[in-house]
């Protein structure tokens, strides 16, 4: 059973032809979820289907854990890999996993395909991934499924029917950030849009949400659209170039990355007023806010590498214990962070130079009972305790 979700108020079923892997329909599965999860499917851009692994049998233990990365060029991605390795190391210590191998295609989809096929040849028990394309990996993912290897993604869903996506509603996020700008600028204004890596699965989702929100505020105008590649130096360069060639006022920056600090710096260096900036909160941004409390305005969420790795790990580890996901896409809520919340997120180690420091939510954004709701036969996540997650300032 599949359905496509549209809009930001209610879901509309568009496709309902495939035979379900479970007795329940997609609608019934979503309706049974906790309210905090059910709402994440409203306006979801992905095609939602019942779980694809109803007949999957995990390989015997110990098995090899392989992770296919599409880009390791910024601190956020490196932090995801480091946290995932820390967690898998716990399974290695228990004798459940033999080793953890990582590949990085550096933005080359063809290279990522080759690396996935190499993982298949090596007999990996499971492949986790941050995919570089929503559709380009589908044949390789199917090859993994044919070899009995589950493929679990994070930070961007794929269309391969055999994959399990651990994702968030980035369209909803893009909508909420532009909606915050619209509410902050009731008279309208010019908005600079700073997108991530061109062609990445979630970039189009975020922008679709932003465009839908902007349609509600006809006095908001797009000043320019640039790609910052979710990388600080690239983002700062393109923002400075925009400011140098666009003398008109910029009243807000809609950004869907972790580069709000360098965006604020770019405006200051250009001698321009720092506008409201959206995005994902980071340690360096919190440090910049502490040093410039009047020169940093923020609305967004905490799209953090730690819990991205943690939910990916927990889902994959449960699958390898024989637990069956009831949907192909498990939506993870994004913790909101408002300007008034910044003091609660800031810590002593967070300075404007703390580019590799990311906040750690005081409580698990995805508690175990919520994750249980995504499995037909739930059991505790193996080797998992949120209390052991290193604090933001631990290093």
C-alpha positions in Angstrom: 0.0 0.0 0.0 1.4 3.4 -1.0 0.1 6.9 -0.6 1.4 10.4 -1.5 0.9 13.1 1.1 0.2 16.7 0.0 -0.6 20.0 1.6 0.2 21.3 5.1 -3.1 20.8 6.8 -4.3 17.3 5.7 -3.1 14.3 3.9 -4.6 13.2 0.6 -4.4 9.6 -0.6 -3.4 9.5 -4.3 -2.1 6.0 -4.9 -3.6 2.9 -3.3 -2.9 -0.1 -5.6 0.0 -2.2 -4.3 -0.6 -5.1 -2.0 0.3 -4.3 1.6 3.2 -6.0 3.3 1.2 -5.9 6.5 -2.5 -6.4 7.2 -3.1 -2.7 7.9 -3.2 0.0 5.3 -0.9 3.0 5.3 -3.7 5.1 6.6 -4.4 2.7 9.4 -0.8 2.5 10.4 -0.4 6.3 10.5 -3.6 6.7 12.4 -2.4 4.4 15.1 0.9 6.3 15.7 1.4 8.7 18.7 0.1 12.2 17.9 3.6 13.6 17.8 4.5 11.1 15.0 1.2 11.1 13.2 1.5 14.9 12.5 4.9 14.4 10.8 3.2 12.8 7.9 1.0 15.8 7.1 2.4 17.4 4.0 5.2 14.7 3.7 6.6 14.9 0.2 7.7 11.2 0.1 5.6 8.4 -1.1 4.6 6.5 2.0 4.2 2.7 1.9 3.9 -0.1 4.3 7.2 -1.6 5.5 9.2 -3.4 2.9 11.0 -5.9 5.2 8.1 -8.2 6.3 9.9 -11.2 4.8 13.4 -10.2 5.7 15.6 -12.5 7.7 18.8 -10.9 9.2 22.2 -12.5 8.5 23.7 -14.5 11.2 25.7 -12.7 13.9 28.3 -11.4 13.9 27.7 -9.3 10.7 29.5 -6.5 9.0 28.1 -3.0 9.3 28.7 -0.8 6.2 27.9 2.9 5.9 27.7 4.7 2.5 28.2 8.4 2.8 27.7 10.8 -0.1 29.6 13.8 1.3 31.9 14.3 4.3 32.9 17.8 3.5 31.4 19.6 6.5 31.4 19.1 10.3 27.8 18.0 10.4 28.4 15.0 8.1 31.6 14.1 9.9 29.7 14.3 13.3 27.1 11.9 11.9 29.7 9.3 11.0 31.6 9.7 14.3 28.4 9.2 16.3 27.3 6.2 14.2 30.7 4.6 14.7 30.6 5.2 18.4 27.2 3.4 18.6 28.2 0.5 16.3 31.4 0.1 18.4 29.0 -0.9 21.2 27.7 -3.8 19.1 31.3 -4.7 18.1 32.2 -4.9 21.8 29.2 -7.2 22.4 30.3 -9.5 19.5 27.2 -8.6 17.4 29.1 -6.8 14.7 32.5 -7.7 13.2 33.5 -4.3 12.0 32.3 -0.9 10.7 33.3 0.3 7.2 32.6 3.7 5.8 32.8 4.9 2.1 32.5 8.5 0.9 31.6 9.4 -2.6 32.2 13.2 -2.2 29.0 14.1 -4.0 29.5 11.7 -7.0 26.3 9.6 -7.4 28.1 7.2 -9.7 30.9 6.7 -7.2 28.3 6.0 -4.4 26.7 3.4 -6.6 30.0 1.7 -7.1 30.8 1.8 -3.4 27.4 0.3 -2.5 28.0 -2.6 -5.0 31.4 -3.1 -3.4 29.7 -3.4 0.0 27.4 -6.0 -1.5 30.4 -8.0 -2.8 32.0 -7.8 0.7 28.9 -9.5 2.2 27.8 -6.6 4.5 25.0 -7.6 6.8 23.5 -4.1 6.7 24.1 -0.9 4.8 23.2 2.5 6.2 23.5 5.6 4.1 23.1 9.3 3.7 22.2 9.1 0.0 23.4 11.6 -2.6 20.3 11.1 -4.8 16.7 10.3 -4.2 16.4 8.1 -7.3 20.0 7.5 -8.6 20.8 4.7 -6.1 17.7 2.6 -6.6 19.2 -0.1 -8.8 22.1 -0.6 -6.3 19.7 -0.6 -3.4 17.7 -3.3 -5.1 20.9 -5.3 -5.7 21.5 -5.1 -2.0 18.0 -6.3 -1.3 18.5 -9.2 -3.7 21.6 -10.1 -1.7 19.6 -10.1 1.5 21.1 -6.8 2.8 18.7 -4.2 4.2 19.4 -0.6 3.1 18.5 2.1 5.7 18.9 5.8 4.9 19.0 9.0 6.9 18.8 12.7 6.0 17.1 12.1 2.7 14.7 9.4 1.5 15.2 7.3 -1.6 12.5 5.9 -3.9 13.8 2.4 -3.9 10.9 0.3 -2.7 13.1 -2.0 -0.6 14.7 0.8 1.4 13.8 1.9 4.9 14.1 5.7 5.2 14.7 7.3 8.6 13.9 10.8 7.7 12.1 14.0 8.7 9.5 16.1 7.0 11.9 18.7 5.5 9.1 20.1 3.4 7.3 20.9 6.6 10.5 22.4 8.1 11.0 24.6 5.0 7.4 25.7 5.4 7.7 26.5 9.1 10.8 28.5 8.6 9.4 30.7 5.9 6.2 31.0 7.9 8.2 32.4 10.8 9.8 34.9 8.4 6.3 35.9 7.1 5.0 36.4 10.7 8.1 38.4 11.6 7.7 40.7 8.6 4.0 41.5 8.5 4.7 44.3 6.1 6.7 42.1 3.8 10.3 42.3 2.7 13.1 40.8 0.7 14.3 37.2 1.5 17.6 35.7 0.5 17.3 31.9 0.0 20.4 29.9 0.8 19.9 26.3 -0.2 22.2 23.3 0.4 23.8 21.0 -2.1 22.1 21.3 -5.5 20.3 18.1 -6.4 20.3 16.6 -2.9 17.0 14.8 -2.0 16.0 17.1 0.8 16.9 20.4 -0.9 13.8 20.3 -3.2 11.6 19.2 -0.3 12.7 22.1 1.8 12.3 24.6 -1.0 8.8 23.3 -1.8 7.8 23.9 1.7 9.3 27.4 1.7 7.5 28.3 -1.6 4.2 27.0 -0.2 4.6 29.3 2.9 5.7 32.3 0.8 2.5 32.0 -1.2 0.7 32.9 2.0 2.7 36.1 2.3 2.4 38.0 -1.0 4.5 40.9 0.2 7.5 38.6 0.7 9.9 38.7 -2.3 12.8 36.5 -3.2 16.0 38.7 -3.4 18.1 35.8 -4.8 18.6 32.1 -4.5 22.1 30.7 -3.9 23.6 27.3 -3.0 25.8 27.2 0.1 26.4 23.5 -0.1 25.8 23.3 3.7 29.4 24.3 4.0 30.6 27.4 5.9 33.1 28.8 3.5 30.9 28.3 0.5 27.9 29.8 2.2 29.8 32.9 3.4 31.3 33.4 -0.1 27.9 33.3 -1.9 26.2 35.5 0.7 29.0 38.1 0.4 28.8 38.0 -3.4 25.0 38.5 -3.1 25.4 41.5 -0.8 28.1 43.0 -3.1 25.9 42.8 -6.1 22.4 43.4 -4.6 22.2 46.8 -2.9 18.5 46.4 -2.0 17.7 45.7 1.6 17.6 42.0 2.7 15.1 41.6 5.5 15.5 37.9 6.2 17.6 34.9 5.1 15.8 31.6 4.7 18.6 29.0 5.2 18.2 25.2 5.6 21.6 24.5 6.9 23.9 24.9 9.9 25.6 28.0 8.6 23.6 30.8 10.3 26.7 32.1 12.1 28.7 32.7 8.9 25.6 34.3 7.3 25.4 36.8 10.2 29.1 37.4 9.9 28.8 38.1 6.1 26.2 40.8 6.7 28.3 42.4 9.4 31.4 42.4 7.2 29.4 43.9 4.3 28.3 46.7 6.6 24.6 45.6 6.3 22.1 45.1 9.1 21.9 41.4 10.2 18.4 40.1 9.3 16.4 37.3 10.8 18.1 34.0 9.8 16.5 30.6 9.8 18.3 27.2 9.8 19.5 24.5 12.2 21.1 25.7 15.5 24.8 24.9 16.0 27.5 25.4 18.7 29.3 28.1 16.7 26.0 30.0 16.1 25.2 29.9 19.8 28.7 31.1 20.6 28.2 34.0 18.1 24.9 34.8 19.7 26.6 34.9 23.2 29.2 37.3 21.8 26.7 39.4 19.8 23.4 39.2 21.6 21.9 42.1 19.7 23.4 41.1 16.3 22.0 37.6 15.8 18.3 36.8 15.2 17.3 33.2 14.7 14.3 31.0 14.2 14.6 27.3 13.2 15.1 23.8 14.6 17.8 21.6 15.9 18.6 19.3 12.9 21.4 17.7 14.7 24.0 15.1 13.5 23.8 13.3 16.9 20.2 12.3 16.8 20.4 11.7 13.0 23.1 9.1 13.7 21.2 7.7 16.7 17.9 7.2 15.0 19.6 5.7 12.0 21.6 3.3 14.2 18.6 2.3 16.4 16.4 1.6 13.4 19.1 -0.5 11.6 20.1 -2.4 14.8 16.4 -3.2 15.5 16.0 -4.5 11.9 19.1 -6.7 12.4 17.4 -8.1 15.5 14.4 -9.1 13.4 12.1 -6.2 14.2 9.8 -5.3 11.3 9.2 -1.6 10.4 5.5 -1.0 9.6 6.3 1.9 7.2 9.0 2.5 4.6 9.7 6.0 5.9 10.0 6.6 9.7 9.5 10.3 10.3 11.6 11.8 13.1 10.4 15.1 14.6 12.7 18.1 14.4 13.1 19.9 17.8 12.1 23.6 17.3 14.5 26.3 18.5 13.2 29.9 18.8 15.2 33.0 19.5 13.9 33.0 23.1 15.3 29.5 23.6 18.9 30.2 22.7 20.1 30.7 26.3 18.8 27.2 27.2 20.9 25.6 24.4 24.1 27.6 24.8 27.0 26.0 26.8 30.4 27.3 27.9 32.3 25.4 25.2 30.3 27.1 22.4 32.2 29.9 20.8 32.1 31.5 17.3 34.9 29.1 16.4 33.1 25.9 17.7 32.2 24.7 14.2 32.4 21.1 15.2 30.3 21.5 18.4 26.6 20.6 18.1 24.0 20.9 20.8 22.7 17.8 22.5 18.9 17.9 23.4 18.4 17.4 27.2 16.0 14.6 26.4 15.8 12.1 23.6 13.8 13.7 20.7 12.8 10.2 19.7 12.0 8.3 22.9 11.9 4.5 22.7 8.1 4.2 23.0 7.8 6.4 19.9 10.3 4.3 18.0 8.4 1.2 19.2 5.3 2.5 17.4 7.2 2.1 14.1 7.7 -1.7 14.5 5.3 -4.5 14.3 7.2 -6.5 16.9 9.1 -3.9 18.9 11.9 -4.5 21.5 14.4 -2.2 23.1 17.1 -0.8 20.7 20.2 -2.9 21.1 23.1 -1.3 23.1 21.2 1.9 23.4 20.9 4.4 26.4 20.4 8.1 25.7 22.0 8.8 29.1 25.3 7.7 27.7 25.3 10.1 24.8 28.3 12.4 25.1 27.4 16.0 26.1 28.1 18.7 23.6 31.1 19.9 25.6 32.4 16.4 26.3 35.3 16.8 23.8 
